[in-house]
Amino acid sequence: MRISKSRIVADVSQGQAIVYFTTPHVRDPSDVQKIASEIEELAYNYKLDVIVINFRRLKQMTSAFLSRLIALNKSLRQINVKLRLCCMNPEVERAFRICKLHKVMPLYDTEEKALSA
């Protein structure tokens, strides 16, 4: 089932969701909070086991978004939902690796690998 929110679109099926950004940039603090809230809402409303965020469309983000992803990962783990990230462009992935976030939130090349991990 496809679910559209203001900042994300998600494909939800059998306890899993793949989340896609509707914008190539996450710069505004209100967007950061809105995206995190929409992802948390998916986890609660659809009783998910795994959420994969596909970063293919995202080209630019703020450091506040990185911080919010860490908090989101922590809150999802508390309700036994695994957060996985995939399909990052090189610049975004470089930011994740510089901050060593790939040790906290696994990065995958494809959606398939993220879902099957």
Beta strands, then each sheet from edge to edge (+ up, - down):
strand 1: 2-4
strand 2: 8-13
strand 3: 16-21
strand 4: 25-26
strand 5: 50-54
strand 6: 60-61
strand 7: 82-86
strand 8: 107-108
sheet 1: 1+ 2- 3+ 5+ 7+ 8+
sheet 2: 4+ 6+
end
